[in-house]
């Protein structure tokens, strides 16, 4: 049975700008909003838009991602014909090759797409937070008799040089592309969401099959433009967040807890689905205090939580105060702990009387461009001993003990990364 449109979801990226959060997991598998993972958003968009055939292309650290997706039950994508399929690089008769570039990943899965003989192919990234009806974008593509439609959104002109920019005529037809231009001619930025007519995409992929690190923005789209294909811009004006940096990831989580959030996770007409375990309800003790926070199921709070996102099965001990922080699933926090602007990854254990986010800011000695904004970032399954102080723009990965903290302090800008936890 032919499918009108197949979605291909690019989820193989390392997400190096998220630092220790992606040492052991692919960026799309990183927790978000207390109970979700980043990939839940494009997957939910697909099923809400009536797209029931999704190929998820994985490569870097795929174990948690594969486990999370499973056979697609939470998104109603467990189907005999179509549904969700995890697509990893595989050995072929002529040898094996990793995916090298976004377009090369699609090229290596031409047979998967051909199996459904679609008229259209939707290309998505697995690392953005947004709600979008792809059916409306497909209607726009059809109406314009387009060969390629690119989702775009207006950005401030002073930021336009960070994006791929398109220049359109009055009908939305794209006349020019600028890849991260010094002098942008418009403020319409590509969102990395494309609808191709499959026949045209296949032709472009085959024509660029020998290109090293073949990419949509650098190779396939310019090829289509040079061939004179009909390329249109579909303007999107809703909420869209690239959570590719620790700062943007932290900000996007914090936006969820506003009294009137810019991005509402709980709208009935556009649900965000995720893999949910059956967990006991959360427990908030009589002497604790919680204000403006998301609290996951199975979490026990005996301290104070302010303006934070707390995942499931977290335990926060008596006298502990958590502010402006993201605490992921299964974290244990001792008694008398204070955490300011922390991101604590899954399964970590924080001892008693630890103070995080103390002192003045200093630039990170590990990577100044990643570990910034005064955040304390703790990698998955790390251990922090009792009675230590940790400064701002700091990073810890692995099981640490008191000997790792001179005079009981990890000063601002410093880091501890244990062997096997390379970042």
C-alpha positions as CSV (number, residue, x, y, z in Angstrom):
1,X,0.0,0.0,0.0
2,X,1.4,3.3,-1.0
3,X,2.0,6.0,1.6
4,X,1.4,9.6,0.5
5,X,4.2,11.0,2.7
6,X,6.9,9.3,4.8
7,X,8.8,11.2,7.5
8,X,12.6,10.8,8.0
9,X,13.7,11.9,11.4
10,X,17.4,12.7,11.8
11,X,18.3,11.7,15.3
12,X,21.9,10.6,15.0
13,X,23.7,13.7,16.2
14,X,26.1,13.8,19.1
15,X,24.9,17.2,20.4
16,X,28.4,18.1,21.5
17,X,27.3,21.6,22.6
18,X,25.3,19.9,25.4
19,X,28.6,18.8,26.9
20,X,28.4,16.0,29.6
21,X,24.6,15.6,29.0
22,X,25.3,13.8,25.7
23,X,28.4,11.8,26.8
24,X,26.4,8.6,26.9
25,X,23.2,9.5,25.1
26,X,22.2,11.0,21.7
27,X,20.9,14.6,21.9
28,X,17.3,13.6,20.9
29,X,17.2,11.2,24.0
30,X,18.0,13.9,26.5
31,X,15.3,14.5,29.1
32,X,13.1,17.6,28.8
33,X,10.3,19.0,30.8
34,X,10.4,16.5,33.6
35,X,8.9,13.5,31.8
36,X,9.7,13.8,28.1
37,X,12.7,13.4,25.9
38,X,13.5,15.8,23.1
39,X,12.5,13.4,20.3
40,X,9.0,13.1,21.7
41,X,8.1,16.4,20.1
42,X,8.7,15.7,16.4
43,X,7.3,12.1,16.9
44,X,4.1,13.6,18.5
45,X,3.9,16.2,15.7
46,X,4.0,13.4,13.2
47,X,1.1,11.4,14.6
48,X,-0.9,14.6,15.4
49,X,-0.4,15.6,11.7
50,X,-1.6,12.2,10.4
51,X,1.9,11.0,9.3
52,X,2.0,7.4,10.4
53,X,5.3,6.2,8.7
54,X,8.5,7.5,10.4
55,X,12.0,6.4,9.9
56,X,14.3,7.4,12.8
57,X,17.9,7.6,11.7
58,X,20.2,6.9,14.7
59,X,24.0,6.7,14.9
60,X,25.7,8.2,18.0
61,X,25.0,6.5,21.4
62,X,21.7,5.0,20.2
63,X,20.9,2.7,23.1
64,X,18.6,4.9,25.2
65,X,17.0,6.4,22.1
66,X,16.2,2.9,20.7
67,X,14.9,1.7,24.1
68,X,12.7,4.8,24.4
69,X,11.2,4.5,20.9
70,X,10.7,0.7,21.1
71,X,8.0,-0.2,18.6
72,X,6.3,3.2,18.8
73,X,3.4,2.3,21.1
74,X,3.2,5.7,22.9
75,X,2.8,7.6,19.6
76,X,0.4,5.1,18.1
77,X,3.2,4.2,15.6
78,X,3.2,0.4,16.2
79,X,1.8,-0.6,12.9
80,X,2.1,-3.6,10.5
81,X,2.5,-1.3,7.5
82,X,4.3,1.9,8.3
83,X,4.7,2.9,11.9
84,X,8.1,3.8,13.4
85,X,11.4,2.1,12.3
86,X,14.8,2.8,13.8
87,X,17.3,3.0,11.0
88,X,21.0,2.6,11.9
89,X,24.0,2.4,9.6
90,X,24.5,-1.2,8.4
91,X,27.0,-3.3,6.5
92,X,26.4,-3.7,2.8
93,X,27.9,-5.9,0.2
94,X,30.2,-3.1,-0.9
95,X,31.3,-2.4,2.6
96,X,29.9,-0.4,5.5
97,X,29.8,3.3,6.2
98,X,28.6,5.6,8.9
99,X,26.1,8.3,8.0
100,X,28.2,11.3,6.9
101,X,26.0,14.3,6.7
102,X,22.2,14.8,6.9
103,X,21.6,14.0,3.2
104,X,23.9,11.0,3.2
105,X,21.9,9.5,6.0
106,X,18.8,9.7,3.8
107,X,20.7,8.5,0.7
108,X,21.7,5.3,2.7
109,X,18.1,4.6,3.3
110,X,16.6,5.1,-0.2
111,X,15.4,1.5,-0.1
112,X,13.4,2.1,3.1
113,X,11.6,5.0,1.5
114,X,11.1,3.2,-1.8
115,X,9.4,0.4,0.1
116,X,6.5,2.8,0.7
117,X,6.6,4.4,-2.8
118,X,5.6,7.8,-1.3
119,X,4.8,10.9,-3.3
120,X,6.4,13.1,-0.7
121,X,9.1,12.9,2.0
122,X,9.2,15.0,5.1
123,X,12.7,15.6,6.6
124,X,12.9,16.5,10.3
125,X,15.5,17.1,13.0
126,X,15.2,15.2,16.2
127,X,16.4,18.0,18.5
128,X,13.9,20.8,18.4
129,X,11.1,21.7,20.7
130,X,7.9,22.8,18.9
131,X,4.4,21.9,17.8
132,X,3.7,22.0,14.1
133,X,1.0,20.6,11.8
134,X,2.9,19.0,8.9
135,X,-0.4,18.4,7.1
136,X,-0.8,22.2,6.6
137,X,2.8,22.4,5.3
138,X,2.0,19.6,2.8
139,X,-1.2,21.4,1.7
140,X,1.0,24.5,1.0
141,X,3.5,22.3,-0.9
142,X,0.7,20.9,-3.1
143,X,-1.0,24.2,-3.7
144,X,2.3,25.7,-5.0
145,X,3.0,22.5,-7.1
146,X,6.4,22.7,-5.3
147,X,9.3,20.3,-5.7
148,X,10.7,21.4,-2.3
149,X,9.1,23.4,0.6
150,X,11.3,24.7,3.4
151,X,9.8,25.6,6.7
152,X,11.2,29.0,7.7
153,X,10.6,31.4,10.6
154,X,11.5,35.1,11.1
155,X,14.4,35.8,13.4
156,X,15.8,39.1,14.6
157,X,17.9,40.7,11.8
158,X,20.9,40.9,14.1
159,X,20.8,37.1,14.6
160,X,20.2,36.2,10.9
161,X,23.9,35.5,10.2
162,X,23.7,32.4,12.5
163,X,21.2,30.7,10.2
164,X,20.6,29.5,6.7
165,X,18.6,32.4,5.2
166,X,16.2,32.3,2.3
167,X,15.1,35.2,0.0
168,X,11.6,34.9,-1.4
169,X,9.4,36.7,-3.8
170,X,5.8,37.9,-3.0
171,X,4.4,34.4,-3.6
172,X,6.8,32.7,-1.2
173,X,9.0,31.3,-4.0
174,X,12.6,31.1,-2.9
175,X,15.0,32.9,-5.2
176,X,18.2,32.8,-3.2
177,X,19.8,30.9,-0.3
178,X,22.4,32.3,2.0
179,X,24.2,29.9,4.3
180,X,25.1,31.9,7.5
181,X,25.7,35.1,5.6
182,X,27.7,38.0,6.9
183,X,25.2,40.4,5.3
184,X,21.8,38.7,5.2
185,X,19.3,39.8,2.7
186,X,16.3,38.7,4.7
187,X,15.4,37.4,8.2
188,X,13.7,34.2,7.1
189,X,15.7,31.4,8.6
190,X,15.5,27.7,7.6
191,X,14.2,25.5,10.4
192,X,15.7,22.3,9.0
193,X,12.2,21.0,8.1
194,X,11.7,20.1,4.5
195,X,9.0,18.5,2.3
196,X,10.4,17.1,-0.9
197,X,8.6,15.5,-3.8
198,X,10.3,12.1,-3.5
199,X,11.1,11.8,-7.2
200,X,13.1,15.1,-7.0
201,X,14.8,14.3,-3.7
202,X,15.9,10.9,-5.0
203,X,17.4,12.4,-8.1
204,X,19.3,15.0,-6.0
205,X,20.6,12.3,-3.6
206,X,21.8,10.1,-6.4
207,X,23.5,13.1,-8.1
208,X,25.4,13.9,-4.9
209,X,26.1,10.3,-3.7
210,X,29.9,10.8,-4.0
211,X,29.9,14.1,-2.1
212,X,31.8,13.8,1.2
213,X,29.6,14.7,4.3
214,X,26.6,15.4,2.0
215,X,24.3,17.9,3.7
216,X,20.9,19.3,2.8
217,X,21.8,23.0,3.4
218,X,25.2,22.8,1.7
219,X,24.6,20.4,-1.2
220,X,21.1,19.0,-1.9
221,X,19.1,22.3,-1.7
222,X,21.7,24.2,-3.8
223,X,21.6,21.4,-6.3
224,X,17.8,21.6,-6.5
225,X,18.0,25.4,-6.9
226,X,20.5,25.2,-9.7
227,X,18.3,22.6,-11.5
228,X,15.5,25.2,-11.5
229,X,13.2,23.2,-9.2
230,X,10.2,25.0,-7.7
231,X,11.2,25.8,-4.1
232,X,8.9,27.6,-1.7
233,X,9.2,28.9,1.9
234,X,6.5,27.9,4.4
235,X,6.5,30.5,7.1
236,X,5.9,29.2,10.7
237,X,5.2,31.7,13.5
238,X,4.6,29.4,16.5
239,X,7.1,28.5,19.3
240,X,10.3,26.7,18.1
241,X,13.4,26.2,20.1
242,X,16.7,24.7,19.2
243,X,17.9,23.2,22.5
244,X,21.4,22.5,21.2
245,X,23.3,24.5,23.9
246,X,23.2,24.2,27.6
247,X,21.9,27.8,27.9
248,X,19.0,27.3,25.4
249,X,18.2,23.9,26.9
250,X,18.0,25.4,30.4
251,X,16.0,28.4,29.2
252,X,13.5,26.2,27.3
253,X,12.9,24.1,30.5
254,X,12.5,27.3,32.6
255,X,9.9,28.7,30.2
256,X,7.7,25.7,30.9
257,X,7.1,26.8,34.5
258,X,6.0,30.3,33.8
259,X,2.5,31.0,35.1
260,X,1.3,31.3,31.5
261,X,4.0,29.3,29.6
262,X,4.9,30.3,26.1
263,X,4.9,26.6,25.2
264,X,2.1,24.6,26.7
265,X,2.8,20.9,27.2
266,X,-0.7,20.0,28.2
267,X,-3.1,21.1,25.3
268,X,-5.7,18.4,24.7
269,X,-5.9,19.1,21.0
270,X,-2.1,18.6,20.4
271,X,-0.8,16.2,22.9
272,X,2.8,15.4,23.4
273,X,3.2,11.6,23.8
274,X,6.0,9.8,25.6
275,X,7.0,6.4,27.0
276,X,5.5,6.3,30.5
277,X,6.3,3.8,33.1
278,X,3.7,3.1,35.8
279,X,5.0,5.0,38.8
280,X,3.6,5.9,42.2
281,X,2.4,9.5,42.6
282,X,4.8,12.1,43.9
283,X,5.1,12.7,47.6
284,X,5.5,16.3,49.0
285,X,6.0,16.2,52.7
286,X,4.1,18.5,55.1
287,X,7.1,20.6,56.0
288,X,8.4,21.0,52.4
289,X,7.7,23.9,50.1
290,X,7.2,23.9,46.3
291,X,6.7,27.0,44.2
292,X,6.4,27.3,40.4
293,X,7.8,23.8,39.5
294,X,7.1,20.7,37.5
295,X,7.4,17.6,39.6
296,X,7.6,14.1,38.1
297,X,5.8,11.0,39.3
298,X,7.3,8.9,42.0
299,X,9.4,11.9,43.3
300,X,9.7,12.6,47.1
301,X,10.3,16.1,48.3
302,X,11.3,16.8,51.9
303,X,12.9,20.2,51.2
304,X,12.1,23.3,49.1
305,X,11.9,23.6,45.3
306,X,11.5,27.0,43.5
307,X,11.3,27.6,39.7
308,X,12.6,24.2,38.8
309,X,11.9,21.1,36.6
310,X,12.1,17.9,38.6
311,X,11.9,14.5,36.8
312,X,10.4,11.2,38.1
313,X,11.8,9.1,40.9
314,X,13.9,12.0,42.3
315,X,14.5,12.2,46.1
316,X,15.2,15.6,47.7
317,X,16.2,15.4,51.4
318,X,15.2,17.6,54.4
319,X,16.5,21.1,54.5
320,X,17.6,21.1,50.8
321,X,16.7,24.1,48.6
322,X,16.6,23.8,44.8
323,X,16.3,26.9,42.7
324,X,16.2,27.5,38.9
325,X,17.4,24.0,38.2
326,X,16.7,20.9,36.1
327,X,16.9,17.6,38.1
328,X,16.5,14.6,35.8
329,X,15.0,11.1,36.6
330,X,16.3,9.0,39.4
331,X,18.5,11.7,41.0
332,X,19.1,11.4,44.8
333,X,19.8,14.7,46.7
334,X,20.8,14.5,50.3
335,X,19.9,16.7,53.3
336,X,20.8,20.4,53.6
337,X,21.8,20.8,50.0
338,X,21.5,24.0,48.0
339,X,21.4,24.0,44.2
340,X,21.3,27.2,42.1
341,X,21.0,27.0,38.3
342,X,22.0,23.3,38.2
343,X,21.4,20.7,35.5
344,X,21.7,17.3,37.2
345,X,21.6,14.4,34.8
346,X,19.9,11.0,35.4
347,X,20.9,8.7,38.2
348,X,23.2,11.1,40.0
349,X,23.7,11.1,43.7
350,X,24.4,14.3,45.6
351,X,25.6,13.9,49.2
352,X,24.5,16.0,52.3
353,X,25.2,19.7,52.8
354,X,26.5,20.2,49.2
355,X,26.4,23.8,47.9
356,X,26.1,24.2,44.1
357,X,26.4,27.5,42.2
358,X,28.4,29.5,44.8
359,X,30.7,32.4,44.4
360,X,31.3,34.7,41.4
361,X,31.3,33.5,37.8
362,X,34.5,32.5,36.0
363,X,35.0,31.2,32.5
364,X,35.0,27.4,32.1
365,X,38.5,25.9,31.8
366,X,37.0,22.8,30.1
367,X,35.1,24.6,27.3
368,X,34.2,28.2,27.7
369,X,31.7,28.2,24.8
370,X,29.7,25.2,26.2
371,X,29.8,25.6,30.0
372,X,28.5,29.1,30.5
373,X,25.6,31.2,31.8
374,X,26.6,30.4,35.5
375,X,25.3,26.8,35.2
376,X,26.5,23.8,37.2
377,X,26.3,20.8,34.9
378,X,26.5,17.2,36.4
379,X,26.7,14.2,34.0
380,X,24.7,11.0,34.2
381,X,25.3,8.7,37.2
382,X,27.7,11.1,38.8
383,X,28.4,11.0,42.5
384,X,29.1,14.2,44.6
385,X,30.4,13.6,48.1
386,X,28.9,15.4,51.2
387,X,30.1,18.8,52.4
388,X,31.6,20.2,49.2
389,X,31.0,23.5,47.5
390,X,30.8,23.9,43.7
391,X,31.1,27.2,41.8
392,X,29.5,28.4,38.6
393,X,30.3,27.3,35.0
394,X,31.5,24.0,36.5
395,X,31.2,20.5,35.2
396,X,31.4,17.1,36.9
397,X,31.2,13.7,35.3
398,X,31.7,10.4,37.1
399,X,31.9,9.2,40.7
400,X,33.9,11.8,42.7
401,X,35.1,11.8,46.3
402,X,36.4,14.4,48.7
403,X,40.0,14.1,47.4
404,X,38.8,15.6,44.1
405,X,37.8,18.9,45.8
406,X,40.8,20.9,47.2
407,X,39.8,22.4,50.5
408,X,36.3,21.0,49.8
409,X,35.8,23.4,46.9
410,X,35.4,23.1,43.1
411,X,35.9,26.7,42.2
412,X,33.9,28.5,39.4
413,X,35.1,27.5,36.0
414,X,36.8,24.3,37.2
415,X,35.8,20.7,36.2
416,X,36.2,17.1,37.2
417,X,35.9,14.5,34.5
418,X,36.7,10.9,35.5
419,X,38.3,8.4,33.2
420,X,35.6,6.8,30.9
421,X,33.5,10.0,31.1
422,X,35.3,11.8,28.3
423,X,33.5,15.0,27.2
